[in-house]
Amino acid sequence: MKICKLLLFSLLCCQIQPTLAQSAPVKNQFSLKGTVTGADSVLLYYGEVRGKQIQLSKLISNQKFVLNGNLSKPVNARLLFKKKGEVIPRDQFWERMTEVYLEPGVMTISGNAADLSSLKITGSATQREFESLNGKVQVVRKEMQPIIDALTKEKDHEKASEIRDQLEPYNDRIKKITYDFFITHPNSYVTANTMRFYLSRMGLDSVKKIYNSFNAEMKAQSNVKELAKEIRKIEMGMPGRPAADFSATDIEGKMLSLSSFRGKYVIIDFWASWCVPCRKGNPHLINLYNTYHDKGLEIIGISDDDRNHEAWKKAVNQDKIGIWHHVLRGLNMDLRMKDLPNPEDISEKYGISSLPTKILIDPSGKIIGRYGDRNGGSDQDLDKKLEELLK
């Protein structure tokens, strides 16, 4: 299945708050002792509450450093090593970081900062779990790297789409590796932290199975609470639920409300100008519209192009899909960066995490089908449903 992934989460998008290590009971303290070559300073980013990250920094003297801080539980963190006077370009900042799992107690790290794969960490059971999972995933990623390199170099959208299809078997293997880990490590902080990145890959039933395996302590963790919220969002866009109403300014500058389409069958098409599978599917969608529009079918395109209106309008014109209605999803990056809800975001109302996704609504305003993502059927299933309803 060809899908375009939407924005994921990044520590770099979180609010970073410098702090100094403070006194606390030993059980709530951690100490990371390093013996590292190839760097003159180290920065550590971590936090127990998503969106409120702590930054610690230390100069490295004689290849040694110690970072101390407060923790009540294991957390996902990032380490960044720098040489004196070095300025790291913004586009290289993330790849220069090393992902680690800190936990209360004493941990050590050693190796060459110029070769992140050489770094060895001891003293953290959670880190060992992470390395077990990551080691298996990296084997697959190494195999798929030549394809990724070819995709990066390819400028032609059609050829790039063909190359991207070659990645699917590898992505399926990674999905199975991670799912097996989640099932066998239900109360691991690695599972709790990583689960949210796999919502669009595993499907709602699999994600709920893993969530339900968490014990009460894990379900109280902030990242697992966030996972529960994401599950509820997806459930809101599943068949059997009333379709969430929305109002937005359409591509012609007029106000459009979903509720005004009562009495008709409606396909809500979540797409974007930059989504190759979405664009390739538009000729078929045009055919469906021409076949069933006179029988009571409407289509509303919800585009993920809030940050590029011109690309949105150009794509609508190029693909000749202006025959139906079009609005933007209502993405607000300021709210997203601050992890705040956005009641105007149509994609959030329907739990959309990948494109293309189509929602079919009946004349009473109830969702009767979901197609295109891991939580729904195929385009062929949509064809059969429309033929059944509007023949």
N, C-alpha and C positions, 0 to 999 in steps of 0.2 A: 504494500500500500504506500502510495506516494503522499507524503504530508510535509507541510512546512512548519517547523517548530516556532512557537512564539517566544517572547522574552522569558528568560529564566532569571534566577536570583543571583546576586553577586555581592560579596563582601565589600567590593569597591563602591557599591551603590549605597552602602549603609553610612549612617552618621558616625564618624570616628571621633572619639573623645579621649584626648591624652589624659593620662593619670599616672600617679606614682603608686608603687606597691605599698599597701597599708598593713598595719598589724592586724592579725586575726588568729583565731584558733588554728592550731597546726592542721587539723583535719580539713580546714577550708583554705589551705595554702597550697600553691604549687611552686616548684623550683625547677627551672630548665637550665641545666649546666651544659655548656657547649665547648667542644674542642674542634675548631673549624679553621681551615686554611682558605686563602683566596679572598678574604673580605676584611674590612676594617670596622664595620658596624653591622648591627642586626636590628630589625624592627619586627615586633610581634603584634598581630591584630587578633583579638579574640573577644568573645562576649557571651554571656549566658542568656541575654535577651536579644532577640533579633531586632536589628535597627539601632542598637546601642552598643557599638563596638568600642573596645578599649585598646589603646596603643601603648606599648612599652618599647623603649629603645635602649640600646647599650653599645658602647664602643667595645671592640674586640682588642684585648691586650695580650700579646704573646700567644695568640690563637685561642684565647680563653674568654668566656663570658658567662654570666649568670643572670637569668631573668626570673624574678620572683613576682608572684601575684596572688590574687584571691580567687578561689573557685569552690563551688559546692558540689559540682558534678562534672563529668566529662563534657568538653566542648570542642567544636571544630574551630581550627585556627589557621592563620597564615603566617609564614616566616619570610622575610625579605632581607637578603644579604646585600651589602653595598660596599664598594671601595671608596676610599677617601676622595671627596670632591666629585664623585660620580653622579651624573644626572640621568635618570632612567626615563626614556621616552614613554609617554602615556600609553602608547599602543603595545609596549613591551612589559608594562608594569605587572599585569596579571601573570604572564608566563614566567616571570622571574620569581614568582612566589612559590613556596613549598607548602603543601597542605599537610597539616598534622592534627592529631587529637590530643589535647591536653587533659589531664585529670589531676585531682588533688594528690600530692606526693612529690617525690623527687624523680625527675626524668633526665636523661642525657641525650645529647645529639653530637655526632661527630662526622667528619668527612670534608670534602672539598666544595666550597660554595660555588665554584665555577662549574661543577658537575652535580646538579641537584639529585641525580639518581644515586650518587655515592653516599648521600647522607643517611646515617643510621640512627634510629631513635630507640631508646630502651626505657623501661619503667612505666609504660602506659599499656595496659591490657586492651584498651579501646583502640590504640594505635595499631596493635598487632592484628586486631580484627580488620581494621581498615586496610592494612597492607596485604592481608590474605585476599580480600575482595579485589583490591586495586591490582595486585599482581596478576590475577586471572584476566582482568579486563585489559590490562596493558598488552598481554600476549595477542589479543584480538586486534587491538588498536595498532600494534606494530604491523600486523598483516595487512590492515586496510590503509596504512599510511601512503603507499604509492598511489592509490586511488584518490585519496584526499589531496595529494600534491597535484595530480592531474586536474582535479576539479578546481583547485585554486588558480591554476594557470589558464584554464579554458575561459574564453571571453564570450563565446557563442552560447546563448541561453538554451537553445535546443540541445546542443551537444552536452552542455553542462548537466541538463536534466537526465540525459542518458547515462552519464558518468555517475550521477547521484544515485540512480537506480541500482548501480552495482554495489553500493554500500549497504543496501537493505539486508542481505544475508548476514553481514557482520554485525549490524545493529541488532538483529534478532538474536544472535549469539550472546551479545552483551546483555540484552534484556533478560535472557534465560539465566545467565550467570548471576545477575543482580537479584532476580526474583528468587532463585534458589537460596541466595545468601539471606535475603529478607525472611524467608520462610523458616530457615534454620537458626536465625538469630533474631527472634521476635522482639526481644527487649534490649537490643544493642543500641547504643547511642549513634552508631554508624547508620543503622537502619532508620532510626528516627530522623537523622539529619539528611539522609540521601533520598528518602522516599518521595519528597515533594518534586524532585527533578524527574520522576518517572511516571507522573500522573498521565501524561499524554501518550506514553509508550505501552502501558500495561493494561489499561482498561479499568473501568470502575469496579467490576466484581473482584478482580485480583487485588486492587488497592484496598478495598474494604476488607477483604480476607486478612490482609497483613495488618491493617489498622486494628481490627478486632482481636488480633493475637497479642497486642500490647497489654501489659498489666496496668493497674491503676496508676502506679508511679510514673510510668512512661507517658500515659495519656495526659498527665498533668504538666508535661514539659511543653514549653512554648512552641517549639517547632512541630510537635505532634498535634497541638491545638490548631495550628495553622493548617496542618494536613486535614484535620477534621472539617475545617471551614471550606477547604478546596473540594472535599468530597461532597459537602452539602451544595456547593455551587453547581457541580456537575449534575447532581441529582435533580436540581431545579430545571435542567434542560433535557431531561429524559422523558420518553413517551409515558403518557398517563398524567403528567403534570399540566396545570394550566400554563399557557404561554405568558411569560412576563411581559407586561406592556412596556412600551417605550415611545418616546417622542423625540424627534431630531429633525434638523434642517436638511432637506434633501439636496441633491446635486444641482437642482434648479433654483435653490434658495427658498423653497416652500416648506412649510411645516408638515411633517408626516408622523402619524401615530399608528401603531399596529392595531389598536382597537377599532380604527375606522375600516378595517378590512373584514370585520365580522360578517359571516354569511358566505365567505369564500374560503377556498383552500389556499394556503400561503406557504411558499418555500422561502425560508430565511437562509440566504446563502452567505456564509462567512468566508471572505476571500481577501486578497490584497493584490495590488499591481505587481509586487515583487515575488509573488507565489507562482512558480512555474506550473505546478499541477492544477492550480486554480484556473489559470489562463488557458491551459490546454483543454480543460473541461467545459469552457464557455460555449463552443459550438454545439455540444450536446445539450447544454442547458437552453440554448436558443431553440433547438428543435423541440424540447419539452414545452417551452413557452408557446411556440407557434401551434403545437398540437392541442394543448389543453386550455389555453387562455380563454377562448370563447366558451369553454365549458365550466368556467369559474375558478381558474387557477391564476394566482398572482405571485410574483417573485419580488422579494426585497433584498437587494445586495447590501451587506454590511461590510464595509471595507476597512482593513487595518492600515489605512494610509493617513491617519490624522496628522502626521508630521510631514506629509508631502501631498498636498491637495492637487498639485499639477499632475503628478504621476497618476493619481487616482482618476482624474478627468481624462487624461490621455489614454489610459488603459480602457476605460469605458467606451471611448470613441473608437479606438483601434479594434477592439473586440466586437464592436457593434452590439453592445448589450444595453444601450440606452433605452431600449424598448420597455424595460421594466424599471422599478424604482431603486434608487441608490441613496444610502446615507453612510456616514462614517461611524465607527464603533463608539467614539467618545472617549478615546484613550487620553488620560491626563498623567503625564510622566512625573509631574511634581508630586501628585498623590501616590503614585506607584512607588517612587523612590522613598517616600516616607512611610510606606506600608499602610496607607490609609485607604478606606473604602471609597469607591467612586460610584455613586448611584446612577450616573449618566453613562457608564460603560456598558454597552449592550452585550459585549462578549462575556463580561463577568456575570451578567444576569443569566446567561445560558451555560456557564462553565466551559467556555471554549478555550482549549489549550493547544490546538493545532489546526492548520488550514490545509485543504478546504474542509469545512463541515457544513452540512445542510440540516435544517430543522423543518419538519413538515407539520403544519398546524391545520386542524380541521375547522369548519365553519363556526363551531361553538367556541373556538379559542383554546382548544386543548391540543397539546403536542401528541402526535400520533406516529412520529418517526424521526429518527436521527441517523444521519448517513455521512460517511467519509472519514471519521476518526475512529480511534480504538474502541469507543463506546457505542458505535452504531453499525449499521449495515453498509453495503456497497452501493455504488451508483445503480447497479443492476437491480438491487432491491428497491430503490426509489422508483425506477421505471415500472417495476411490477406493481408497486403500490398505487401509483398514479393510474395505471391501466385498469386496475381493479376498482378504483374509486370513480374515475371519470370516463370510462369507456362509453 
